[in-house]
Amino acid sequence: MTTKGADMETLRTITTVEQDGEIRLSNLPLKRGQRIELLVRTKAMQTNTLSSPPTDS
């Protein structure tokens, strides 16, 4: 997704961290020397929890 602001263009991509502390972005429409501002937002990790059905005591 691309949107344009006053003097900046916004690019959005979603990726998964494959190695702790590192992210990799590629195929961006950017040129060498171009100045950017980078914001990183994280999603909470989902955990699969199995719950037992209630039992009658």
C-alpha positions, 0 to 999 in steps of 0.5 A: 500500500502506498499513500502520499503525505505533504512531503513523504510517501508511505509504504506499507509491508508486513513481514515476519522476523526470522532471526532475533533482532533483525528484519529484512526488507527488499524490493522497495522503490527506494534509491541509494542516498534517499532519506527515509523515516522507518517506524516498526510496529509489532503484533502481539504473539499469539499462543495456542492454549488448550483448555479442558472442558469443565467437569462436574464434580 
